[in-house]
Amino acid sequence: MWTCVKAIQNFKTMFKAVIVIQSFFRGWIARKDACARRNQIVEIQRYCRGWLVKRNFLFQRDAIIKIQSVSRSLKCQKTLNCQKDAALEIQRFIRGHLTRNRILGSASNLRAADTGSCTSRPVGLRCFQLEAFMSAIVKLQRWWKGLLLLKRRIRSAILIQSCTRGWIARRKAIVETHCINVIEALKSQEYAALELQRYIRGHLTRNLLLGSASKLRAVAARCISKPTGCSSFQLELFLLQVVKLQRWWKNLMLHNLMTKSAIIIQSHIRGWIARRKTIVYKHYIIVIQSHWKGYVARKQSTKKLMDLRSRLQESSKNIDDSKRLINRLLAALSLLLNMKSLSDILHTCSTLDLATGHSQRCCEELVAAGAIDTLLRLIQTISRSIPDQEVLKHVLSTLRNLARYPHLLEVLIQRHNSIQTIVLELLRNKEEGFFIASELLKKICSTHKGVDAILKSPALLKRLRSLVEELTRKTTYQKRNVRGPTPSSAVIVRENTDRRLKEATEILKLLIHP
């Protein structure tokens, strides 16, 4: 027996050793293959880099060759043009030299043949041709000199005319400037004289009025018996006319001001009426367009609606009671606590959340079937893992949907440990579940029964206050430590903390000031 056990142990040891050796051997082979592949990759990369460098070098060489060929061709073309111009210049000088030699040779022959007879020798014909040629040259020179003289005269005449026109224009401008200055001086003198006359008339009128007023006071009792009453009467007439003029001027200014005000008011009223009409017309246009779009949409979707209606009617006729949504929800609710698969629980809770969010009847039937107790027990059995937190969000959302209706909210408040469970989930969660629980608590605190139920437990109220204090400290700390540009994650955390603090503060205010 002992030998068998020892043999088995040796076999196990050898088996493990073989496995270790095989693993090391396989690792060595794998590392060898990896090194070989890495060397091959490095070799391929080296060849690729060499090919790219060679390709760039060839491109640069071709570009340099093209640039050199173009520059050489330009240099050759320039040299050829210079040589061509030099050859033309040399040919011109040679032709001129040959022509001058020919002409000078003819002239020497003419001088040598002056003593002989032109008719008896053939040189006379040559002399005649030379004279004709020389006369033609003289005529050409005279014509060219005359042409140059004509051009010079025309240019001189143009210069003289331009200078004369400039002098006339400058003289005219000087005369006009002098006239303008004289007119401005006369106007300024006239304006100064008018100003002086106005001041003098005003001074004389003021002296006249003041002197007449003093005389009027001195002879107030004897204005009829003495001739001074005549001056006081004239003064009264003058003052009356002045008062009438002032009243007329004030009435005119008031009339102009009222007219301007009326025009401004009318323009504003017309603008307001036009804007109102535009708004009304725009509203009519929008209504007509919406009706027309609805008519077109209904016209296009009539067949689809008829098909859908017929399918719904057929399905409602053929459906069993067990397949109806409310019955399936009730069956799923009864099996919710007995389910072992987390995916089935998550699917059932999401279905309950969706159904209660769209149907009041589903909410009432589920509450009548004991959904609140089931969901509260499910909350107590949920752990802190991520999948369980997804289930918790759907459960809290379902309770929030049930709490939308007042009679169902009272049932939720009356359930044992319901408020305590919701408050504890509010305190535990920091993500989306916190906000769902806060909305549910705000709906509970909107009723007197919910507030009384929370106030009966001082521990819950104390924990809510400590939560508000903790969030306040966190917010202050995060705002104090902001230095420079903050990353997006820090901004999201700060916004989440601010939002949680706001929700917790609102719940505490509802509890303290119901």
HELIX and SHEET records of a PDB file:
HELIX    1   1 TRP A    2  ALA A  112  1                                 111    
HELIX    2   2 VAL A  123  ALA A  218  1                                  96    
HELIX    3   3 THR A  228  GLN A  300  1                                  73    
HELIX    4   4 THR A  302  ASN A  318  1                                  17    
HELIX    5   5 ASP A  321  LYS A  323  5                                   3    
HELIX    6   6 LEU A  325  SER A  334  1                                  10    
HELIX    7   7 LEU A  342  HIS A  358  1                                  17    
HELIX    8   8 GLN A  360  ALA A  368  1                                   9    
HELIX    9   9 ALA A  371  THR A  381  1                                  11    
HELIX   10  10 ILE A  386  LEU A  402  1                                  17    
HELIX   11  11 PRO A  406  GLN A  414  1                                   9    
HELIX   12  12 SER A  418  ARG A  428  1                                  11    
HELIX   13  13 GLU A  432  CYS A  445  1                                  14    
HELIX   14  14 HIS A  448  LEU A  455  1                                   8    
HELIX   15  15 PRO A  458  ARG A  480  1                                  23    
HELIX   16  16 SER A  488  ILE A  512  1                                  25    
END                                                                             
